[in-house]
Amino acid sequence: MQQRAIRDVLAGLIFVAFGAAFAITAASYEVGSALRMGPGYFPIMVGGLTVFFGVLVIAKGILVGESGEVGEIPWRAIALVLGAVLFFGFTVRGLGLVPAIFVTALMSSFASRTTTLKAGPLIAAGLTILCVLVFVVALRLRLPLFGPWLGA
Amino acid sequence: MDLLGNLALGLSTALTPENLLWCFVGVLLGTLVGVLPGIGPTATIAMLLPITFSFEPVTALIMLAGIYYGAQYGGSTTAILLNLPGESSSAVTAIDGHEMAKRGRAGPALATAAIGSFVAGTVGTLVLVLFAPPLARTALQFGPPENFSLVVLGLVFSIALARGSAIKALAMVMLGLLFGTVGADLATATPRFTFGIRELFSGINFVSVAVGMFGIAEILRNLENERTRSTVVQAVKGLMLTRADARRIVAPVLRGTALGSVLGVLPGGGHILASFASYSVEKRVSKRPETFGHGAIEGVAGPESANNAAAQTSFIPLLTLGLPAHPVMALMVGAFIIQGITPGPNVIREEPALFWGLIVSMWIGNLFLVMLNLPLIGIWVRMIRIRYNVLFPAIVVFAAIGTLSLALNPFDVYAIAFFGILGYALIKLGCEPAPLLLGFVLGPLLEQHLRRALTISQGDPSVFITRPISLVLLIAAALALLFAVLPSIRRKREVVFQEEE
């Protein structure tokens, strides 16, 4: 395989994987007929098309191969930003808004290499205050500031 | 006709203190995100959508619309002053606008952009007033086969106008359609792809998809290689146009407005296409094409008018057919649905105050923008100094809280992370995210119309080509697809889009 085709092949594989996963899962639902479509009909059809176009993307990549390299992948940023979002979802009810926002903001701010050890907590504290003002004071979001995990 | 009565109704809706306030807030926020590189209107509207949940429907839509056209406007300021287009549609403005700024003519360039945008915004709103009602009346007569073909046409257009590979865009649409099927099936209430997780029964929240693909994925893109932005800006002096300048911009503004009004209606990012098209038209008709790229005022006037006119008229397919023209409009569909209104031809009849109020507010918003932009130019320029390492944690936190506040469902927050990483991977592999979002929003509609159409026709698929309107729509879709895939046309398109890089 040519190095140049790698982006097309990877993209195509994503499409094939998702298309196949949806189509196979949908096959366990009632498919029905064109006249009376069951819940499985449309997803199987679209899943099949997704696989088809995914294969086309791969084929075009290998035959024509016009796209470049994948390039740099910011692993640290990916881990921190996604980790921050997931952390928020997991803990906001238990810890309450203030700690959840603070940690989320802190984690994501360190996703940038330009954030210094001193700046991170400052940014996080500022954002926590801003968010409490906007979402709790102004918009009356009904979530506790400090949650049950902290004994509040 | 009672056009005047409708406009009066719109005025009385748009001029309530509450609506005026939120219209102002909307265009202010829009200008801000237009100025700030690294955050676009799609992510902003997705994040703020949950907040508008508690508003009156018309107020919510007025504000969200304001963010959108405000951003078109704000993007031109940084394009001219710093050669940093905050929005992709103002990338063309940067070519000659920044050259003018370098020659000490930043003032006239900004004034031209403001005047052009205002004229275009006004005309675009008028076009909306004149063409939306008859189009909505036509669309009301559509049955399921026509509606199915219409959605197909919309999806195909989103491919034709997307950048990059058309096959990848097609695959993205399909992937979006698939994600749209998650949740209870509309007709039989069978849960699909929920894996027994109750939170998934109501489907994937489109705010999560939009925030993930346009907010988080974009942050990850920007963190690939961090550069410090230069923020050296010379003081802007003398906003007044000379008489000669004024004469030079009249025709480009009018041509740009006309071009933008037409192209804006096309699904799939007509406003970006409009500004590029306008630039090449101006260059072609100019008696001095050699001045383009060296500070030709026509190169600012035309594209700026075009993208603003397109921003207004891209509401036409949304308000009359329920068909979103691009990702921002797809979010507007979501905003309608959150408020319990189905966007489409019925809106104008069942919610006349909302329909006309929204339209009139756009003109008022354009007026605000002229007043905001020129006198406050210094403040906007200072905004660019906001460091990205402060901005992006704010986006992450706002995205998470905003999405959570929609239904207090933590699953919606996990979905942001999922679509963030998926979106990032796909964008990195050369796939545009917009077709996926449109597929996701339109998927349930497509399936519903398909089922109904085939039930009516006793399962005979020829119903789509025997009904004349449906046939015409499908032929148009086929032509658009051909246009998108044909290599010779594609190459020309690549050239047009390359200037954006």
Contacts between the chains, C-beta under 8 A, distances in Angstrom:
chain1	res1	chain2	res2	distance
A	7	B	428	7.7
A	7	B	429	4.7
A	7	B	430	5.4
A	8	B	165	8.0
A	8	B	168	8.0
A	8	B	429	7.6
A	8	B	430	7.3
A	10	B	425	8.0
A	10	B	429	5.3
A	11	B	168	6.2
A	11	B	171	7.8
A	11	B	426	6.6
A	11	B	429	3.8
A	11	B	430	6.4
A	11	B	431	5.7
A	12	B	171	7.8
A	14	B	422	7.9
A	14	B	425	6.8
A	14	B	426	6.7
A	14	B	429	7.4
A	15	B	171	4.4
A	15	B	174	7.5
A	15	B	175	6.3
A	18	B	175	5.8
A	18	B	178	6.4
A	19	B	174	7.0
A	19	B	175	7.6
A	19	B	178	7.1
A	22	B	178	4.7
A	22	B	181	7.4
A	22	B	193	6.8
A	25	B	193	5.9
A	26	B	181	8.0
A	26	B	192	7.1
A	26	B	193	7.8
A	29	B	190	6.2
A	29	B	192	6.5
A	30	B	188	7.7
A	30	B	190	7.2
A	33	B	459	6.2
A	34	B	454	5.1
A	34	B	459	4.2
A	34	B	460	8.0
A	34	B	461	6.6
A	35	B	454	6.3
A	35	B	455	6.5
A	35	B	458	6.1
A	35	B	459	3.1
A	36	B	455	7.3
A	36	B	459	7.8
A	37	B	187	7.5
A	37	B	450	7.6
A	37	B	451	5.1
A	37	B	454	7.0
A	38	B	188	7.0
A	38	B	190	7.9
A	39	B	185	3.9
A	39	B	187	7.6
A	39	B	188	5.4
A	39	B	190	4.1
A	39	B	192	5.6
A	42	B	181	6.4
A	42	B	447	4.5
A	42	B	450	6.9
A	42	B	451	7.8
A	43	B	178	6.5
A	43	B	181	4.8
A	43	B	192	6.6
A	43	B	193	7.6
A	46	B	174	5.6
A	46	B	177	4.7
A	46	B	178	5.6
A	46	B	181	7.3
A	46	B	443	7.9
A	47	B	178	6.1
A	49	B	174	5.1
A	50	B	171	6.2
A	50	B	174	4.0
A	50	B	175	5.8
A	50	B	178	6.1
A	53	B	167	5.9
A	53	B	170	5.1
A	53	B	171	3.8
A	53	B	174	6.0
A	54	B	171	5.7
A	56	B	167	5.1
A	56	B	171	7.8
A	57	B	165	7.4
A	57	B	167	5.4
A	57	B	168	5.7
A	57	B	171	6.0
A	60	B	165	7.6
A	60	B	167	6.2
A	67	B	430	5.3
A	70	B	428	6.4
A	70	B	429	7.4
A	71	B	224	7.2
A	71	B	428	7.1
A	72	B	224	5.4
A	72	B	225	6.6
A	73	B	224	7.7
A	73	B	428	7.7
A	74	B	220	6.4
A	74	B	223	4.8
A	74	B	224	5.2
A	77	B	219	7.7
A	77	B	220	5.8
A	77	B	223	3.9
A	77	B	224	7.9
A	78	B	220	5.9
A	78	B	421	6.8
A	78	B	424	7.3
A	81	B	216	6.4
A	81	B	219	6.1
A	81	B	220	6.4
A	81	B	223	7.7
A	81	B	396	6.1
A	81	B	420	7.2
A	82	B	216	7.6
A	82	B	417	4.6
A	82	B	420	6.2
A	82	B	421	5.9
A	84	B	396	5.7
A	84	B	400	7.8
A	85	B	216	7.0
A	85	B	396	6.5
A	85	B	399	7.5
A	85	B	400	5.6
A	85	B	413	6.3
A	85	B	414	7.8
A	85	B	416	5.3
A	85	B	417	4.4
A	85	B	420	7.0
A	86	B	413	7.6
A	86	B	414	6.3
A	86	B	417	5.2
A	88	B	397	7.7
A	88	B	400	4.3
A	88	B	401	7.7
A	88	B	404	7.5
A	88	B	413	5.9
A	89	B	400	7.2
A	89	B	404	7.3
A	89	B	410	4.2
A	89	B	411	7.6
A	89	B	413	3.4
A	89	B	414	5.1
A	89	B	417	7.8
A	90	B	410	7.0
A	92	B	404	6.4
A	92	B	410	7.0
A	92	B	413	7.9
A	93	B	410	7.1
A	97	B	401	7.7
A	101	B	397	5.8
A	101	B	401	7.0
A	104	B	396	6.7
A	104	B	397	5.5
A	104	B	400	6.2
A	105	B	393	4.8
A	105	B	394	7.8
A	105	B	396	7.3
A	105	B	397	5.1
A	108	B	392	6.9
A	108	B	393	4.4
A	108	B	396	4.2
A	108	B	397	7.3
A	109	B	389	6.4
A	109	B	390	7.9
A	109	B	393	4.2
A	111	B	219	7.8
A	111	B	223	5.9
A	111	B	392	7.4
A	111	B	393	7.9
A	112	B	223	6.1
A	112	B	226	6.3
A	112	B	388	7.1
A	112	B	389	4.1
A	112	B	392	7.0
A	113	B	226	6.3
A	114	B	226	5.8
A	114	B	228	7.6
A	114	B	387	7.6
A	114	B	388	8.0
A	114	B	389	5.1
A	115	B	389	4.7
A	119	B	389	7.3
A	123	B	389	7.3
A	123	B	390	5.5
A	123	B	393	5.8
A	124	B	393	7.2
A	126	B	390	8.0
A	127	B	393	6.1
A	127	B	394	5.6
A	127	B	397	5.4
A	130	B	394	7.6
A	131	B	397	5.9
A	131	B	398	7.3
A	131	B	401	6.0
A	135	B	401	5.6
A	135	B	405	6.7
A	139	B	51	6.0
A	139	B	54	7.1
A	139	B	405	7.4
A	141	B	401	7.4
A	141	B	405	5.1
A	142	B	408	7.8
A	143	B	404	7.9
A	143	B	408	7.4
